[in-house]
Amino acid sequence: MPLVSTAELITAAREAGLGIAAFNVITLEHAEAIAAAAELTGRPAILQISENAVKFHGGRLAPIAAAAAAVAGSSDARLALHLDHVESFDLLRAAHPAGFSSAMFDASKLSYGENVKATAEAARWAHEHGIWLEAELGKVGGKEGEAPLDAHTPGVRTDPAEAAAYVADTGVDALAVAVGSSHAMTERTAALDHALISELRAAVPVPLVLHGSSGVPDEEIRRAIAAGMVKINVGTALNTAFTGAVRAFLDAEPSAVDPRKYLAPAREAMAETVARFQRVVG
């Protein structure tokens, strides 16, 4: 099936009062696992490639984007392609020719004023090229290269009034907010501020995005969607499943050298993880 636009999937989920899961793609096996689980559950999904994943592939977006798009194109599931956590304008500009319908521009490390200025410029470019743009306000924490951040630290969470002004001044299409989750969590222990999510939904007209969902328990995700979250980002949970399956196979078969032998169970483990999240958000 041809790629579906992220905007179409987000709009449909929001109107139905459901979530839409977005899963990080690092290898071909990630993309295959996401597609397989989407077919199994009958739920659409977003395949997202981060700037860090592009760096892992030698700074070349086109090969991994083409691979993910090809997997989606050969699947019966409704799948979209999203470029995630982009800090480089050059990489953002590469989204359009690479087939992405959406991107997340991340200027959250900047001061509020500089964040607004940079994100507004990114949004103008994105809209001129038919790209749906997500941005971030607040400090979700846990990103690669950053010191660990306590999600309960004062000033970390997204302020509803500031969020309303930010969306109005930047023109973004969706907003990732800090409400108690953190990137790169390997244990599902995060407790979300559901009252804050409701306040943010009332304050801003665009869909809300939950980053760091790998560390959020199922019931917390369900409550977050009920309170107003729409796009649910999942990355670390797939990598945990992948690595666990590879480690278990090599522990049992230490002389194995054919990567297909351990990548197959790794792909299957990721597909099971994706399917579980698909059932939660749907």
Secondary structure, DSSP 8 states (H G I E B T S, - for coil): -----HHHHHHHHHHHT--EEEEE--SHHHHHHHHHHHHHHT--EEEEEEHHHHHHTTT-HHHHHHHHHHHHHTSSS-EEEEEEEE--HHHHHTTTTTT-SEEEE--TTS-HHHHHHHHHHHHHHHHHTT-EEEEEES-----TTS----TTSTT-S--HHHHHHHHHHH--SEEEE-SS--TT-SS------HHHHHHHHHH-SS-EEE--GGGS-HHHHHHHHHHTEEEEEE-HHHHHHHHHHHHHHHHH-TT---HHHHHHHHHHHHHHHHHHHHHHH-
